[in-house]
Amino acid sequence: MSLADILDPLQQPLATVLDTPVGWTEVLGFGSGALCVWLVARQHLANWPIGIANNLFFVLLFTQSGLYADAGLQIVFITLAAYGWWTWTHGGGPGSPDLPVRNTGRTEWIRLCAAGVLGTAGLTVLLDHATDSTVPFWDALTTTLSLAATYGQCRKLVESWWLWIAADVVYIPLYAYKELYLTSLLYAGFLALCLVGLRNWKRDLCVPQRELAEVAG
């Protein structure tokens, strides 16, 4: 039995949404993605293995839909997930193994913005000339925003949620344009969960400050 034979059932239509067939890959991506973001918002460590499973489903889905940058992005996400998994459990330093929530530093912002501009420009040119993508700029933009947001998530930077929100605002109409209606709906849910995650992480960010104020008082 070949790999294609194993993956074929995942690519079969399961239902029809707005006259468009929806396969198992998109449904499983929907469920695992929603669970992953919910776990991230709660800072639950299980978000990393669930996220890796989600990435594998989306590799198949995006390749089928011609969103090549997003498909390749999932491989990078898997690598970042391994890094984030380790960082969340070991990044707090001696005596504090859990990584604390913090704000993004000025130098980090400069590096992220520079990488984002260069990455978007480079990927746009690559996708426009090397693939049959019909949305090279938007595919490249969401890719770089997602990478920056995932890095911030790995480091527990509060502002990573704003990057995810910006990416989701583009993803929702992009996936609808590609007739991935269930995935578009999923990212609308992601947007709502991002707002919850932003609120939760901001609250946790204020906890150490309140504790210091109580000690000083």
N, C-alpha and C positions, 0 to 999 in steps of 0.2 A: 504493500500500500504506500503510495507516494504522499508527500505533504499536501499536494493539491487535492487529493481524495479526502484527506482529513479536514481540510479547510472548507471544502465545497458546501457541506451542510450549513455552515455559518453564513454563507453568501446567498442562500435560498430565501425568496420572499416569505415573510411571515404574515404580513398584513398589508393593507393599502391605505395610505393617508393622503388625502387630496389628490386622488388618482395616481399616486406614486407608490410603488412597492417599497416596503420597509422590511429589511432582512434582520436575521438574528444578530449580525455584527453590530448594527446600529442600536438595537434594543439592549444588548448586553453593554455596549458602550454607554448608553443612556443611564442604566442602573448603576454601574460601577462608578461612573463619573460623578453622579449626584451624591452617592455615598462617600466618595473620596473628599469632595469639597466640604460636605457636612462634617467629616472627621477632622479636616484641617481647621475649620472654624472653631472646633472644640479642642484643638491642639492634641488630638489623639494620635498616638504613634502608628496605629493601624492604617492611617491614611496612605502611608508609603507603599505597602504591598498591594493594597486595593488600587492605588494609582498606577502601579506597574501593570496590573491586569488590564486596566482601562486603556493604557497606552498601546498595548498589544492589539486590542480590538480596533482602536482607531488607526493603527498602521494599515490594517486591511481595508477599513472603510474609506480612508482618504486616498489610498492608492487607486481604488476603484473609481473614485470621483474626480481624479485628476488634480487633487490638491497635494502636489508633491512635496512642497515645503512643509506643510502640516504633517504629512506622513513621515518625513525625515525627522521632523521635530519630536515625534513620539520616541524615537530612538535616543535622542538627546535627553528627553524627559526621564527615560529609564535610568540613564547614567546619573542624572541629577537626583533622582529618587534615592539611589543607593547612597549618594553623598549626603542628602538631607536626612535620611534615616540614621546614618552614623552621627551626623552633627547634632541632631535633636537629642541623642542619648549620651554624647561625649563632649559636646561643645561648650558646656558651662564652666569648664576648668576644674581644678582640684577643689574638692569639697562641695562642688555644685555641679553635678553631672548634667542636669537638665539645662538646656539653652534658654536664656531669658528672652522675652520680647523686648525689642528696642527700636528706636528711630533710625532711619537711614542717615549716615554721615554725609557731609558735604562732598568729600572725595569720592565716596561710593556713588553719589548721584552723578557727579561729573563723568565717572567711568561708565556708568550704566547708560547715560544719555549719549555719550560718544559711541559706545558699542551699538546702541540702538540705531543711530543714524547711519553709521557705516554698514551695519548688518542689513538694514532695510534696503539701502541703495544697492549693495552687492547682490543680495538675493533677488531683488527685482530684475536686475540685468541678467542674472543667471537663469531665472525662470522664464524670462521673456525670450531668451535666445536658445536655451537648451531643452525646453519642454514645450508641450502644447497647452500650457496653462492659459486660461482665458482671463484670469484675475491675478497677474503676477505681483502687482504692487500690494494689493490687499492681502494676498497670501503671505508675502514677505513681511508686511507690517505686523500682522497677527503673530507671526512666528517670532519676531524679535521681541515684541511685547510679552509674549508668553514665556520666553526664555528669561527675560529680565525679572518677570514676576516670580517664576519658579526659583531663581537664585535667591530672591528676597525671601521667599517662603522657607528655603533651606536655612537661611540665617535668621529667621523669625523677625524680619523687618516689617513694621506695621504698614509702611507705604507700599509693600508688595500687593496689598489688596487694591490700591488705586490703579496699579498697573493691570491687574486682572480685570478690574471694572472697565478700563479703557479697551482692553482686548475683547471682552465680551460684547461691548457696544458695537464692535465691528463684526465679530463672529456671527451674531444673530442674523443680520441681513445677508451676510456672505453665504452661510449655509442654506438659508432659504432660497437664495439665488441658484445654488447648486442642487436644489430640490431635496436637500437633506433636512426635511421638515422636523423630524423627531429630534435630530441633533440641534437644530435651531431652537426648538423648544427647550431642550436640555440646557443650552447656554443662557436662555432667559432665566431658567431656574438657577444656574450658576451665578448670574448677576445678583439675584436676590440673596443667595447664600454668601456672596462676597460682601454685601452690606452687613450681614449678620457677623461674618468673620471680622470685618473691620471694627465693628462695635466691640466685639469680644476682646480682640487683641489690644484695642485702645484701653479698655478697662483693665486688662492685665498689666499694661504698660504703666498705669497709674498706681498700681498696688505697691511696688517698691518705693515710689516717691512718698506715698502716704505713710508707709512704715518708717522711712527715714525721718519724716516730720514728727511722727509720734515719739521716736527715740530722742530726737533733739528737744522735743517739748518736755 
